[in-house]
């Protein structure tokens, strides 16, 4: 009897918020940040690596993904090269496993 009618009534369901394009702004901002900080630099590095391995030539000093350093003795058809690691040690390596390509060193002025 002492409860006022306003307190006795059940609370009505809250109205859902109307869709606003402004609600998508944080998601778009996060995607843009991820693109410029993660995706784009990765694509550029992959493009640079592909360009580097397609331009390998005989005499280039290369570093493989395993850390082996050697000189290219022959560029084979397809995706393979022959790499000389030491005297009389020549291995066939897949181009995509080359992590660094160093150009053939120029001979020194006093080196004959």
Residue pairs with C-beta under 8 A, 6 or more apart in sequence:
52 98
52 101
53 95
53 96
53 98
53 101
54 95
55 101
56 62
56 72
56 75
56 81
56 95
56 98
56 101
57 72
57 75
58 72
58 73
58 74
58 75
59 71
59 72
59 104
60 71
60 72
60 101
60 102
60 103
60 104
61 69
61 70
61 71
61 72
61 101
61 102
61 103
61 104
61 105
62 69
62 70
62 71
62 72
62 81
62 83
62 93
62 98
62 100
62 101
62 102
63 69
63 98
63 99
63 100
63 101
63 102
64 70
64 83
64 93
64 97
64 98
64 99
65 97
65 98
65 99
66 97
68 83
68 85
69 85
70 83
70 84
70 85
70 86
70 91
71 83
71 84
72 81
72 82
72 83
72 84
73 82
73 83
73 84
73 90
74 81
74 82
75 81
75 82
76 82
76 92
79 94
79 95
79 96
80 92
80 93
80 94
80 95
81 92
81 93
81 95
81 98
82 90
82 91
82 92
82 93
83 90
83 91
83 92
83 93
84 90
85 91
